[in-house]
Amino acid sequence: MRRLELLRVEHRDLDSAIAVLMELGAGDQMQIARFKKRKLRLRDEIAQLEDGLVPDIIA
Protein backbone atom coordinates (compact mmCIF):
# COMPACT_ATOMS: atom_id res chain seq x y z
CA MET A 1 0.00 0.00 0.00
CA ARG A 2 2.88 2.36 0.77
CA ARG A 3 4.38 1.75 -2.68
CA LEU A 4 1.06 2.59 -4.32
CA GLU A 5 0.84 5.91 -2.49
CA LEU A 6 4.42 6.81 -3.43
CA LEU A 7 3.67 6.08 -7.09
CA ARG A 8 0.54 8.24 -6.96
CA VAL A 9 2.51 11.13 -5.45
CA GLU A 10 5.20 10.84 -8.12
CA HIS A 11 2.51 10.72 -10.83
CA ARG A 12 0.90 13.92 -9.49
CA ASP A 13 4.30 15.62 -9.21
CA LEU A 14 5.14 14.75 -12.81
CA ASP A 15 1.75 16.04 -13.93
CA SER A 16 2.44 19.36 -12.21
CA ALA A 17 5.98 19.57 -13.59
CA ILE A 18 4.77 18.91 -17.14
CA ALA A 19 2.07 21.56 -16.82
CA VAL A 20 4.54 24.16 -15.54
CA LEU A 21 7.12 23.40 -18.23
CA MET A 22 4.51 23.62 -20.97
CA GLU A 23 2.99 26.80 -19.55
CA LEU A 24 6.33 28.58 -19.21
CA GLY A 25 7.72 27.17 -22.41
CA ALA A 26 10.89 26.72 -20.38
CA GLY A 27 11.38 23.00 -20.85
CA ASP A 28 12.74 21.44 -23.96
CA GLN A 29 10.46 19.02 -25.77
CA MET A 30 12.72 16.04 -25.01
CA GLN A 31 12.45 16.65 -21.26
CA ILE A 32 8.68 16.99 -21.46
CA ALA A 33 8.48 13.80 -23.52
CA ARG A 34 10.59 11.93 -20.93
CA PHE A 35 8.33 13.15 -18.13
CA LYS A 36 5.23 12.07 -20.06
CA LYS A 37 6.71 8.65 -20.76
CA ARG A 38 7.59 8.19 -17.07
CA LYS A 39 4.08 9.32 -16.12
CA LEU A 40 2.56 6.66 -18.41
CA ARG A 41 4.78 3.95 -16.91
CA LEU A 42 3.69 5.05 -13.43
CA ARG A 43 0.04 4.94 -14.45
CA ASP A 44 0.46 1.39 -15.70
CA GLU A 45 2.24 0.32 -12.52
CA ILE A 46 -0.44 1.98 -10.36
CA ALA A 47 -3.18 0.17 -12.30
CA GLN A 48 -1.38 -3.15 -11.92
CA LEU A 49 -1.02 -2.69 -8.15
CA GLU A 50 -4.66 -1.60 -7.80
CA ASP A 51 -5.81 -4.66 -9.76
CA GLY A 52 -3.93 -6.81 -7.27
CA LEU A 53 -5.83 -5.25 -4.38
CA VAL A 54 -9.29 -6.03 -5.78
CA PRO A 55 -10.23 -9.71 -5.69
CA ASP A 56 -11.53 -11.25 -8.89
CA ILE A 57 -15.28 -11.73 -8.75
CA ILE A 58 -16.70 -14.55 -10.79
CA ALA A 59 -20.17 -13.59 -12.00
PDBQT receptor file of N, H, CA, C and O in Angstrom, charges set to zero:
ATOM      1  N   MET A   1       0.827  -1.195   0.000  1.00  0.00    +0.000 N 
ATOM      2  CA  MET A   1       0.000   0.000   0.000  1.00  0.00    +0.000 C 
ATOM      3  C   MET A   1       0.869   1.256   0.000  1.00  0.00    +0.000 C 
ATOM      4  O   MET A   1       0.527   2.254  -0.634  1.00  0.00    +0.000 OA
ATOM      5  N   ARG A   2       1.982   1.202   0.705  1.00  0.00    +0.000 N 
ATOM      6  H   ARG A   2       2.261   0.391   1.219  1.00  0.00    +0.000 HD
ATOM      7  CA  ARG A   2       2.883   2.362   0.765  1.00  0.00    +0.000 C 
ATOM      8  C   ARG A   2       3.460   2.656  -0.617  1.00  0.00    +0.000 C 
ATOM      9  O   ARG A   2       3.574   3.813  -1.021  1.00  0.00    +0.000 OA
ATOM     10  N   ARG A   3       3.820   1.598  -1.333  1.00  0.00    +0.000 N 
ATOM     11  H   ARG A   3       3.727   0.658  -1.005  1.00  0.00    +0.000 HD
ATOM     12  CA  ARG A   3       4.382   1.752  -2.681  1.00  0.00    +0.000 C 
ATOM     13  C   ARG A   3       3.370   2.424  -3.600  1.00  0.00    +0.000 C 
ATOM     14  O   ARG A   3       3.726   3.292  -4.397  1.00  0.00    +0.000 OA
ATOM     15  N   LEU A   4       2.117   2.024  -3.485  1.00  0.00    +0.000 N 
ATOM     16  H   LEU A   4       1.828   1.319  -2.837  1.00  0.00    +0.000 HD
ATOM     17  CA  LEU A   4       1.057   2.586  -4.316  1.00  0.00    +0.000 C 
ATOM     18  C   LEU A   4       0.921   4.086  -4.068  1.00  0.00    +0.000 C 
ATOM     19  O   LEU A   4       0.791   4.865  -5.013  1.00  0.00    +0.000 OA
ATOM     20  N   GLU A   5       0.950   4.488  -2.810  1.00  0.00    +0.000 N 
ATOM     21  H   GLU A   5       1.056   3.855  -2.042  1.00  0.00    +0.000 HD
ATOM     22  CA  GLU A   5       0.840   5.913  -2.488  1.00  0.00    +0.000 C 
ATOM     23  C   GLU A   5       2.032   6.703  -3.021  1.00  0.00    +0.000 C 
ATOM     24  O   GLU A   5       1.866   7.812  -3.529  1.00  0.00    +0.000 OA
ATOM     25  N   LEU A   6       3.226   6.139  -2.907  1.00  0.00    +0.000 N 
ATOM     26  H   LEU A   6       3.361   5.238  -2.495  1.00  0.00    +0.000 HD
ATOM     27  CA  LEU A   6       4.418   6.814  -3.433  1.00  0.00    +0.000 C 
ATOM     28  C   LEU A   6       4.331   6.988  -4.947  1.00  0.00    +0.000 C 
ATOM     29  O   LEU A   6       4.722   8.028  -5.477  1.00  0.00    +0.000 OA
ATOM     30  N   LEU A   7       3.823   5.979  -5.639  1.00  0.00    +0.000 N 
ATOM     31  H   LEU A   7       3.505   5.134  -5.209  1.00  0.00    +0.000 HD
ATOM     32  CA  LEU A   7       3.667   6.076  -7.085  1.00  0.00    +0.000 C 
ATOM     33  C   LEU A   7       2.646   7.146  -7.453  1.00  0.00    +0.000 C 
ATOM     34  O   LEU A   7       2.839   7.894  -8.411  1.00  0.00    +0.000 OA
ATOM     35  N   ARG A   8       1.565   7.217  -6.692  1.00  0.00    +0.000 N 
ATOM     36  H   ARG A   8       1.408   6.610  -5.913  1.00  0.00    +0.000 HD
ATOM     37  CA  ARG A   8       0.543   8.244  -6.955  1.00  0.00    +0.000 C 
ATOM     38  C   ARG A   8       1.102   9.651  -6.756  1.00  0.00    +0.000 C 
ATOM     39  O   ARG A   8       0.808  10.560  -7.533  1.00  0.00    +0.000 OA
ATOM     40  N   VAL A   9       1.904   9.822  -5.714  1.00  0.00    +0.000 N 
ATOM     41  H   VAL A   9       2.143   9.083  -5.083  1.00  0.00    +0.000 HD
ATOM     42  CA  VAL A   9       2.513  11.131  -5.453  1.00  0.00    +0.000 C 
ATOM     43  C   VAL A   9       3.456  11.505  -6.589  1.00  0.00    +0.000 C 
ATOM     44  O   VAL A   9       3.437  12.637  -7.072  1.00  0.00    +0.000 OA
ATOM     45  N   GLU A  10       4.280  10.554  -7.015  1.00  0.00    +0.000 N 
ATOM     46  H   GLU A  10       4.295   9.634  -6.623  1.00  0.00    +0.000 HD
ATOM     47  CA  GLU A  10       5.204  10.840  -8.119  1.00  0.00    +0.000 C 
ATOM     48  C   GLU A  10       4.441  11.173  -9.396  1.00  0.00    +0.000 C 
ATOM     49  O   GLU A  10       4.849  12.057 -10.149  1.00  0.00    +0.000 OA
ATOM     50  N   HIS A  11       3.335  10.471  -9.646  1.00  0.00    +0.000 N 
ATOM     51  H   HIS A  11       3.003   9.753  -9.035  1.00  0.00    +0.000 HD
ATOM     52  CA  HIS A  11       2.509  10.717 -10.827  1.00  0.00    +0.000 C 
ATOM     53  C   HIS A  11       1.948  12.141 -10.799  1.00  0.00    +0.000 C 
ATOM     54  O   HIS A  11       1.981  12.849 -11.806  1.00  0.00    +0.000 OA
ATOM     55  N   ARG A  12       1.436  12.552  -9.639  1.00  0.00    +0.000 N 
ATOM     56  H   ARG A  12       1.410  11.977  -8.821  1.00  0.00    +0.000 HD
ATOM     57  CA  ARG A  12       0.905  13.919  -9.493  1.00  0.00    +0.000 C 
ATOM     58  C   ARG A  12       2.003  14.963  -9.670  1.00  0.00    +0.000 C 
ATOM     59  O   ARG A  12       1.800  15.993 -10.313  1.00  0.00    +0.000 OA
ATOM     60  N   ASP A  13       3.172  14.681  -9.090  1.00  0.00    +0.000 N 
ATOM     61  H   ASP A  13       3.337  13.845  -8.568  1.00  0.00    +0.000 HD
ATOM     62  CA  ASP A  13       4.295  15.616  -9.209  1.00  0.00    +0.000 C 
ATOM     63  C   ASP A  13       4.722  15.781 -10.668  1.00  0.00    +0.000 C 
ATOM     64  O   ASP A  13       4.994  16.892 -11.123  1.00  0.00    +0.000 OA
ATOM     65  N   LEU A  14       4.776  14.674 -11.388  1.00  0.00    +0.000 N 
ATOM     66  H   LEU A  14       4.555  13.772 -11.019  1.00  0.00    +0.000 HD
ATOM     67  CA  LEU A  14       5.138  14.752 -12.808  1.00  0.00    +0.000 C 
ATOM     68  C   LEU A  14       4.094  15.535 -13.588  1.00  0.00    +0.000 C 
ATOM     69  O   LEU A  14       4.432  16.321 -14.473  1.00  0.00    +0.000 OA
ATOM     70  N   ASP A  15       2.833  15.320 -13.263  1.00  0.00    +0.000 N 
ATOM     71  H   ASP A  15       2.558  14.681 -12.545  1.00  0.00    +0.000 HD
ATOM     72  CA  ASP A  15       1.754  16.043 -13.934  1.00  0.00    +0.000 C 
ATOM     73  C   ASP A  15       1.924  17.548 -13.731  1.00  0.00    +0.000 C 
ATOM     74  O   ASP A  15       1.780  18.331 -14.670  1.00  0.00    +0.000 OA
ATOM     75  N   SER A  16       2.230  17.940 -12.503  1.00  0.00    +0.000 N 
ATOM     76  H   SER A  16       2.348  17.304 -11.740  1.00  0.00    +0.000 HD
ATOM     77  CA  SER A  16       2.443  19.359 -12.205  1.00  0.00    +0.000 C 
ATOM     78  C   SER A  16       3.670  19.894 -12.934  1.00  0.00    +0.000 C 
ATOM     79  O   SER A  16       3.632  20.991 -13.491  1.00  0.00    +0.000 OA
ATOM     80  N   ALA A  17       4.748  19.132 -12.932  1.00  0.00    +0.000 N 
ATOM     81  H   ALA A  17       4.778  18.241 -12.479  1.00  0.00    +0.000 HD
ATOM     82  CA  ALA A  17       5.980  19.571 -13.587  1.00  0.00    +0.000 C 
ATOM     83  C   ALA A  17       5.765  19.745 -15.094  1.00  0.00    +0.000 C 
ATOM     84  O   ALA A  17       6.243  20.714 -15.684  1.00  0.00    +0.000 OA
ATOM     85  N   ILE A  18       5.056  18.821 -15.701  1.00  0.00    +0.000 N 
ATOM     86  H   ILE A  18       4.667  18.034 -15.221  1.00  0.00    +0.000 HD
ATOM     87  CA  ILE A  18       4.771  18.909 -17.136  1.00  0.00    +0.000 C 
ATOM     88  C   ILE A  18       3.941  20.160 -17.428  1.00  0.00    +0.000 C 
ATOM     89  O   ILE A  18       4.220  20.893 -18.377  1.00  0.00    +0.000 OA
ATOM     90  N   ALA A  19       2.926  20.394 -16.609  1.00  0.00    +0.000 N 
ATOM     91  H   ALA A  19       2.699  19.799 -15.838  1.00  0.00    +0.000 HD
ATOM     92  CA  ALA A  19       2.066  21.564 -16.820  1.00  0.00    +0.000 C 
ATOM     93  C   ALA A  19       2.864  22.859 -16.717  1.00  0.00    +0.000 C 
ATOM     94  O   ALA A  19       2.686  23.763 -17.533  1.00  0.00    +0.000 OA
ATOM     95  N   VAL A  20       3.737  22.954 -15.724  1.00  0.00    +0.000 N 
ATOM     96  H   VAL A  20       3.882  22.219 -15.061  1.00  0.00    +0.000 HD
ATOM     97  CA  VAL A  20       4.536  24.164 -15.543  1.00  0.00    +0.000 C 
ATOM     98  C   VAL A  20       5.493  24.361 -16.716  1.00  0.00    +0.000 C 
ATOM     99  O   VAL A  20       5.608  25.463 -17.251  1.00  0.00    +0.000 OA
ATOM    100  N   LEU A  21       6.179  23.289 -17.112  1.00  0.00    +0.000 N 
ATOM    101  H   LEU A  21       6.086  22.393 -16.678  1.00  0.00    +0.000 HD
ATOM    102  CA  LEU A  21       7.123  23.400 -18.233  1.00  0.00    +0.000 C 
ATOM    103  C   LEU A  21       6.419  23.823 -19.517  1.00  0.00    +0.000 C 
ATOM    104  O   LEU A  21       6.942  24.633 -20.282  1.00  0.00    +0.000 OA
ATOM    105  N   MET A  22       5.236  23.273 -19.749  1.00  0.00    +0.000 N 
ATOM    106  H   MET A  22       4.811  22.615 -19.127  1.00  0.00    +0.000 HD
ATOM    107  CA  MET A  22       4.507  23.623 -20.967  1.00  0.00    +0.000 C 
ATOM    108  C   MET A  22       3.982  25.055 -20.897  1.00  0.00    +0.000 C 
ATOM    109  O   MET A  22       3.989  25.778 -21.894  1.00  0.00    +0.000 OA
ATOM    110  N   GLU A  23       3.530  25.453 -19.716  1.00  0.00    +0.000 N 
ATOM    111  H   GLU A  23       3.525  24.866 -18.907  1.00  0.00    +0.000 HD
ATOM    112  CA  GLU A  23       2.990  26.805 -19.551  1.00  0.00    +0.000 C 
ATOM    113  C   GLU A  23       4.077  27.862 -19.726  1.00  0.00    +0.000 C 
ATOM    114  O   GLU A  23       3.861  28.883 -20.378  1.00  0.00    +0.000 OA
ATOM    115  N   LEU A  24       5.236  27.610 -19.145  1.00  0.00    +0.000 N 
ATOM    116  H   LEU A  24       5.412  26.781 -18.616  1.00  0.00    +0.000 HD
ATOM    117  CA  LEU A  24       6.326  28.576 -19.214  1.00  0.00    +0.000 C 
ATOM    118  C   LEU A  24       7.099  28.495 -20.524  1.00  0.00    +0.000 C 
ATOM    119  O   LEU A  24       7.808  29.427 -20.901  1.00  0.00    +0.000 OA
ATOM    120  N   GLY A  25       6.954  27.380 -21.203  1.00  0.00    +0.000 N 
ATOM    121  H   GLY A  25       6.378  26.622 -20.896  1.00  0.00    +0.000 HD
ATOM    122  CA  GLY A  25       7.720  27.174 -22.414  1.00  0.00    +0.000 C 
ATOM    123  C   GLY A  25       9.205  27.045 -22.102  1.00  0.00    +0.000 C 
ATOM    124  O   GLY A  25      10.056  27.210 -22.976  1.00  0.00    +0.000 OA
ATOM    125  N   ALA A  26       9.500  26.746 -20.833  1.00  0.00    +0.000 N 
ATOM    126  H   ALA A  26       8.809  26.612 -20.123  1.00  0.00    +0.000 HD
ATOM    127  CA  ALA A  26      10.889  26.720 -20.376  1.00  0.00    +0.000 C 
ATOM    128  C   ALA A  26      11.564  25.376 -20.663  1.00  0.00    +0.000 C 
ATOM    129  O   ALA A  26      12.776  25.313 -20.870  1.00  0.00    +0.000 OA
ATOM    130  N   GLY A  27      10.782  24.321 -20.672  1.00  0.00    +0.000 N 
ATOM    131  H   GLY A  27       9.798  24.372 -20.504  1.00  0.00    +0.000 HD
ATOM    132  CA  GLY A  27      11.381  23.005 -20.846  1.00  0.00    +0.000 C 
ATOM    133  C   GLY A  27      11.545  22.644 -22.303  1.00  0.00    +0.000 C 
ATOM    134  O   GLY A  27      10.744  23.037 -23.151  1.00  0.00    +0.000 OA
ATOM    135  N   ASP A  28      12.599  21.886 -22.587  1.00  0.00    +0.000 N 
ATOM    136  H   ASP A  28      13.250  21.567 -21.898  1.00  0.00    +0.000 HD
ATOM    137  CA  ASP A  28      12.741  21.437 -23.960  1.00  0.00    +0.000 C 
ATOM    138  C   ASP A  28      11.785  20.265 -24.186  1.00  0.00    +0.000 C 
ATOM    139  O   ASP A  28      11.369  19.595 -23.240  1.00  0.00    +0.000 OA
ATOM    140  N   GLN A  29      11.456  20.036 -25.424  1.00  0.00    +0.000 N 
ATOM    141  H   GLN A  29      11.794  20.580 -26.192  1.00  0.00    +0.000 HD
ATOM    142  CA  GLN A  29      10.463  19.020 -25.766  1.00  0.00    +0.000 C 
ATOM    143  C   GLN A  29      10.914  17.609 -25.378  1.00  0.00    +0.000 C 
ATOM    144  O   GLN A  29      10.082  16.757 -25.064  1.00  0.00    +0.000 OA
ATOM    145  N   MET A  30      12.223  17.361 -25.400  1.00  0.00    +0.000 N 
ATOM    146  H   MET A  30      12.898  18.052 -25.655  1.00  0.00    +0.000 HD
ATOM    147  CA  MET A  30      12.720  16.037 -25.007  1.00  0.00    +0.000 C 
ATOM    148  C   MET A  30      12.475  15.784 -23.519  1.00  0.00    +0.000 C 
ATOM    149  O   MET A  30      12.104  14.677 -23.131  1.00  0.00    +0.000 OA
ATOM    150  N   GLN A  31      12.676  16.790 -22.700  1.00  0.00    +0.000 N 
ATOM    151  H   GLN A  31      12.978  17.690 -23.015  1.00  0.00    +0.000 HD
ATOM    152  CA  GLN A  31      12.449  16.647 -21.256  1.00  0.00    +0.000 C 
ATOM    153  C   GLN A  31      10.969  16.408 -20.980  1.00  0.00    +0.000 C 
ATOM    154  O   GLN A  31      10.616  15.546 -20.176  1.00  0.00    +0.000 OA
ATOM    155  N   ILE A  32      10.116  17.160 -21.637  1.00  0.00    +0.000 N 
ATOM    156  H   ILE A  32      10.402  17.861 -22.290  1.00  0.00    +0.000 HD
ATOM    157  CA  ILE A  32       8.676  16.992 -21.463  1.00  0.00    +0.000 C 
ATOM    158  C   ILE A  32       8.264  15.596 -21.912  1.00  0.00    +0.000 C 
ATOM    159  O   ILE A  32       7.460  14.944 -21.246  1.00  0.00    +0.000 OA
ATOM    160  N   ALA A  33       8.801  15.136 -23.026  1.00  0.00    +0.000 N 
ATOM    161  H   ALA A  33       9.454  15.665 -23.568  1.00  0.00    +0.000 HD
ATOM    162  CA  ALA A  33       8.478  13.795 -23.521  1.00  0.00    +0.000 C 
ATOM    163  C   ALA A  33       8.935  12.724 -22.535  1.00  0.00    +0.000 C 
ATOM    164  O   ALA A  33       8.222  11.744 -22.320  1.00  0.00    +0.000 OA
ATOM    165  N   ARG A  34      10.107  12.894 -21.933  1.00  0.00    +0.000 N 
ATOM    166  H   ARG A  34      10.686  13.691 -22.107  1.00  0.00    +0.000 HD
ATOM    167  CA  ARG A  34      10.592  11.928 -20.927  1.00  0.00    +0.000 C 
ATOM    168  C   ARG A  34       9.674  11.903 -19.713  1.00  0.00    +0.000 C 
ATOM    169  O   ARG A  34       9.358  10.836 -19.186  1.00  0.00    +0.000 OA
ATOM    170  N   PHE A  35       9.248  13.085 -19.270  1.00  0.00    +0.000 N 
ATOM    171  H   PHE A  35       9.505  13.952 -19.697  1.00  0.00    +0.000 HD
ATOM    172  CA  PHE A  35       8.329  13.155 -18.132  1.00  0.00    +0.000 C 
ATOM    173  C   PHE A  35       7.012  12.462 -18.460  1.00  0.00    +0.000 C 
ATOM    174  O   PHE A  35       6.476  11.724 -17.634  1.00  0.00    +0.000 OA
ATOM    175  N   LYS A  36       6.488  12.695 -19.663  1.00  0.00    +0.000 N 
ATOM    176  H   LYS A  36       6.924  13.294 -20.335  1.00  0.00    +0.000 HD
ATOM    177  CA  LYS A  36       5.226  12.072 -20.059  1.00  0.00    +0.000 C 
ATOM    178  C   LYS A  36       5.356  10.552 -20.139  1.00  0.00    +0.000 C 
ATOM    179  O   LYS A  36       4.449   9.824 -19.734  1.00  0.00    +0.000 OA
ATOM    180  N   LYS A  37       6.472  10.084 -20.654  1.00  0.00    +0.000 N 
ATOM    181  H   LYS A  37       7.209  10.675 -20.982  1.00  0.00    +0.000 HD
ATOM    182  CA  LYS A  37       6.709   8.648 -20.756  1.00  0.00    +0.000 C 
ATOM    183  C   LYS A  37       6.778   8.014 -19.362  1.00  0.00    +0.000 C 
ATOM    184  O   LYS A  37       6.204   6.952 -19.120  1.00  0.00    +0.000 OA
ATOM    185  N   ARG A  38       7.489   8.684 -18.455  1.00  0.00    +0.000 N 
ATOM    186  H   ARG A  38       7.955   9.547 -18.651  1.00  0.00    +0.000 HD
ATOM    187  CA  ARG A  38       7.591   8.191 -17.072  1.00  0.00    +0.000 C 
ATOM    188  C   ARG A  38       6.213   8.175 -16.417  1.00  0.00    +0.000 C 
ATOM    189  O   ARG A  38       5.872   7.244 -15.688  1.00  0.00    +0.000 OA
ATOM    190  N   LYS A  39       5.420   9.223 -16.687  1.00  0.00    +0.000 N 
ATOM    191  H   LYS A  39       5.697   9.980 -17.280  1.00  0.00    +0.000 HD
ATOM    192  CA  LYS A  39       4.075   9.317 -16.120  1.00  0.00    +0.000 C 
ATOM    193  C   LYS A  39       3.199   8.161 -16.603  1.00  0.00    +0.000 C 
ATOM    194  O   LYS A  39       2.425   7.606 -15.825  1.00  0.00    +0.000 OA
ATOM    195  N   LEU A  40       3.315   7.797 -17.878  1.00  0.00    +0.000 N 
ATOM    196  H   LEU A  40       3.945   8.248 -18.511  1.00  0.00    +0.000 HD
ATOM    197  CA  LEU A  40       2.557   6.664 -18.409  1.00  0.00    +0.000 C 
ATOM    198  C   LEU A  40       2.981   5.346 -17.767  1.00  0.00    +0.000 C 
ATOM    199  O   LEU A  40       2.140   4.502 -17.454  1.00  0.00    +0.000 OA
ATOM    200  N   ARG A  41       4.294   5.172 -17.574  1.00  0.00    +0.000 N 
ATOM    201  H   ARG A  41       4.977   5.857 -17.828  1.00  0.00    +0.000 HD
ATOM    202  CA  ARG A  41       4.778   3.954 -16.906  1.00  0.00    +0.000 C 
ATOM    203  C   ARG A  41       4.252   3.876 -15.474  1.00  0.00    +0.000 C 
ATOM    204  O   ARG A  41       3.881   2.803 -14.998  1.00  0.00    +0.000 OA
ATOM    205  N   LEU A  42       4.226   5.019 -14.795  1.00  0.00    +0.000 N 
ATOM    206  H   LEU A  42       4.528   5.890 -15.182  1.00  0.00    +0.000 HD
ATOM    207  CA  LEU A  42       3.687   5.054 -13.434  1.00  0.00    +0.000 C 
ATOM    208  C   LEU A  42       2.211   4.700 -13.419  1.00  0.00    +0.000 C 
ATOM    209  O   LEU A  42       1.750   3.952 -12.557  1.00  0.00    +0.000 OA
ATOM    210  N   ARG A  43       1.473   5.244 -14.382  1.00  0.00    +0.000 N 
ATOM    211  H   ARG A  43       1.848   5.851 -15.082  1.00  0.00    +0.000 HD
ATOM    212  CA  ARG A  43       0.041   4.943 -14.450  1.00  0.00    +0.000 C 
ATOM    213  C   ARG A  43      -0.199   3.456 -14.623  1.00  0.00    +0.000 C 
ATOM    214  O   ARG A  43      -1.085   2.885 -13.987  1.00  0.00    +0.000 OA
ATOM    215  N   ASP A  44       0.593   2.827 -15.486  1.00  0.00    +0.000 N 
ATOM    216  H   ASP A  44       1.313   3.290 -16.002  1.00  0.00    +0.000 HD
ATOM    217  CA  ASP A  44       0.457   1.387 -15.699  1.00  0.00    +0.000 C 
ATOM    218  C   ASP A  44       0.795   0.598 -14.441  1.00  0.00    +0.000 C 
ATOM    219  O   ASP A  44       0.113  -0.371 -14.106  1.00  0.00    +0.000 OA
ATOM    220  N   GLU A  45       1.841   1.013 -13.751  1.00  0.00    +0.000 N 
ATOM    221  H   GLU A  45       2.395   1.800 -14.023  1.00  0.00    +0.000 HD
ATOM    222  CA  GLU A  45       2.238   0.316 -12.524  1.00  0.00    +0.000 C 
ATOM    223  C   GLU A  45       1.186   0.503 -11.428  1.00  0.00    +0.000 C 
ATOM    224  O   GLU A  45       0.889  -0.432 -10.683  1.00  0.00    +0.000 OA
ATOM    225  N   ILE A  46       0.626   1.707 -11.332  1.00  0.00    +0.000 N 
ATOM    226  H   ILE A  46       0.867   2.466 -11.937  1.00  0.00    +0.000 HD
ATOM    227  CA  ILE A  46      -0.438   1.977 -10.359  1.00  0.00    +0.000 C 
ATOM    228  C   ILE A  46      -1.641   1.083 -10.651  1.00  0.00    +0.000 C 
ATOM    229  O   ILE A  46      -2.202   0.475  -9.740  1.00  0.00    +0.000 OA
ATOM    230  N   ALA A  47      -2.032   1.004 -11.913  1.00  0.00    +0.000 N 
ATOM    231  H   ALA A  47      -1.576   1.498 -12.654  1.00  0.00    +0.000 HD
ATOM    232  CA  ALA A  47      -3.177   0.174 -12.297  1.00  0.00    +0.000 C 
ATOM    233  C   ALA A  47      -2.927  -1.288 -11.961  1.00  0.00    +0.000 C 
ATOM    234  O   ALA A  47      -3.825  -1.979 -11.480  1.00  0.00    +0.000 OA
ATOM    235  N   GLN A  48      -1.717  -1.759 -12.209  1.00  0.00    +0.000 N 
ATOM    236  H   GLN A  48      -0.988  -1.198 -12.600  1.00  0.00    +0.000 HD
ATOM    237  CA  GLN A  48      -1.381  -3.148 -11.920  1.00  0.00    +0.000 C 
ATOM    238  C   GLN A  48      -1.466  -3.426 -10.411  1.00  0.00    +0.000 C 
ATOM    239  O   GLN A  48      -1.997  -4.457  -9.999  1.00  0.00    +0.000 OA
ATOM    240  N   LEU A  49      -0.949  -2.517  -9.600  1.00  0.00    +0.000 N 
ATOM    241  H   LEU A  49      -0.518  -1.679  -9.935  1.00  0.00    +0.000 HD
ATOM    242  CA  LEU A  49      -1.024  -2.690  -8.148  1.00  0.00    +0.000 C 
ATOM    243  C   LEU A  49      -2.467  -2.624  -7.647  1.00  0.00    +0.000 C 
ATOM    244  O   LEU A  49      -2.859  -3.391  -6.767  1.00  0.00    +0.000 OA
ATOM    245  N   GLU A  50      -3.250  -1.711  -8.206  1.00  0.00    +0.000 N 
ATOM    246  H   GLU A  50      -2.932  -1.088  -8.921  1.00  0.00    +0.000 HD
ATOM    247  CA  GLU A  50      -4.659  -1.598  -7.803  1.00  0.00    +0.000 C 
ATOM    248  C   GLU A  50      -5.432  -2.854  -8.187  1.00  0.00    +0.000 C 
ATOM    249  O   GLU A  50      -6.291  -3.305  -7.430  1.00  0.00    +0.000 OA
ATOM    250  N   ASP A  51      -5.141  -3.417  -9.340  1.00  0.00    +0.000 N 
ATOM    251  H   ASP A  51      -4.442  -3.050  -9.955  1.00  0.00    +0.000 HD
ATOM    252  CA  ASP A  51      -5.806  -4.658  -9.756  1.00  0.00    +0.000 C 
ATOM    253  C   ASP A  51      -5.507  -5.791  -8.786  1.00  0.00    +0.000 C 
ATOM    254  O   ASP A  51      -6.352  -6.656  -8.552  1.00  0.00    +0.000 OA
ATOM    255  N   GLY A  52      -4.301  -5.785  -8.224  1.00  0.00    +0.000 N 
ATOM    256  H   GLY A  52      -3.615  -5.083  -8.415  1.00  0.00    +0.000 HD
ATOM    257  CA  GLY A  52      -3.926  -6.815  -7.268  1.00  0.00    +0.000 C 
ATOM    258  C   GLY A  52      -4.649  -6.677  -5.939  1.00  0.00    +0.000 C 
ATOM    259  O   GLY A  52      -4.770  -7.650  -5.195  1.00  0.00    +0.000 OA
ATOM    260  N   LEU A  53      -5.131  -5.478  -5.634  1.00  0.00    +0.000 N 
ATOM    261  H   LEU A  53      -5.033  -4.687  -6.239  1.00  0.00    +0.000 HD
ATOM    262  CA  LEU A  53      -5.833  -5.251  -4.377  1.00  0.00    +0.000 C 
ATOM    263  C   LEU A  53      -7.282  -5.704  -4.431  1.00  0.00    +0.000 C 
ATOM    264  O   LEU A  53      -7.856  -6.073  -3.407  1.00  0.00    +0.000 OA
ATOM    265  N   VAL A  54      -7.877  -5.678  -5.615  1.00  0.00    +0.000 N 
ATOM    266  H   VAL A  54      -7.411  -5.377  -6.447  1.00  0.00    +0.000 HD
ATOM    267  CA  VAL A  54      -9.293  -6.027  -5.776  1.00  0.00    +0.000 C 
ATOM    268  C   VAL A  54      -9.395  -7.503  -6.155  1.00  0.00    +0.000 C 
ATOM    269  O   VAL A  54      -8.841  -7.924  -7.170  1.00  0.00    +0.000 OA
ATOM    270  N   PRO A  55     -10.100  -8.286  -5.344  1.00  0.00    +0.000 N 
ATOM    271  CA  PRO A  55     -10.228  -9.711  -5.686  1.00  0.00    +0.000 C 
ATOM    272  C   PRO A  55     -11.076  -9.905  -6.942  1.00  0.00    +0.000 C 
ATOM    273  O   PRO A  55     -12.013  -9.147  -7.195  1.00  0.00    +0.000 OA
ATOM    274  N   ASP A  56     -10.737 -10.922  -7.716  1.00  0.00    +0.000 N 
ATOM    275  H   ASP A  56      -9.976 -11.537  -7.510  1.00  0.00    +0.000 HD
ATOM    276  CA  ASP A  56     -11.531 -11.248  -8.894  1.00  0.00    +0.000 C 
ATOM    277  C   ASP A  56     -12.882 -11.780  -8.445  1.00  0.00    +0.000 C 
ATOM    278  O   ASP A  56     -12.966 -12.626  -7.555  1.00  0.00    +0.000 OA
ATOM    279  N   ILE A  57     -13.929 -11.277  -9.068  1.00  0.00    +0.000 N 
ATOM    280  H   ILE A  57     -13.860 -10.590  -9.791  1.00  0.00    +0.000 HD
ATOM    281  CA  ILE A  57     -15.282 -11.730  -8.747  1.00  0.00    +0.000 C 
ATOM    282  C   ILE A  57     -15.806 -12.494  -9.948  1.00  0.00    +0.000 C 
ATOM    283  O   ILE A  57     -15.887 -11.962 -11.055  1.00  0.00    +0.000 OA
ATOM    284  N   ILE A  58     -16.156 -13.730  -9.717  1.00  0.00    +0.000 N 
ATOM    285  H   ILE A  58     -16.091 -14.162  -8.818  1.00  0.00    +0.000 HD
ATOM    286  CA  ILE A  58     -16.696 -14.545 -10.794  1.00  0.00    +0.000 C 
ATOM    287  C   ILE A  58     -18.219 -14.366 -10.794  1.00  0.00    +0.000 C 
ATOM    288  O   ILE A  58     -18.899 -14.678  -9.816  1.00  0.00    +0.000 OA
ATOM    289  N   ALA A  59     -18.725 -13.862 -11.901  1.00  0.00    +0.000 N 
ATOM    290  H   ALA A  59     -18.172 -13.608 -12.696  1.00  0.00    +0.000 HD
ATOM    291  CA  ALA A  59     -20.169 -13.594 -11.995  1.00  0.00    +0.000 C 
ATOM    292  C   ALA A  59     -20.924 -14.805 -12.460  1.00  0.00    +0.000 C 
ATOM    293  O   ALA A  59     -22.146 -14.756 -12.595  1.00  0.00    +0.000 OA
TER     294      ALA A  59
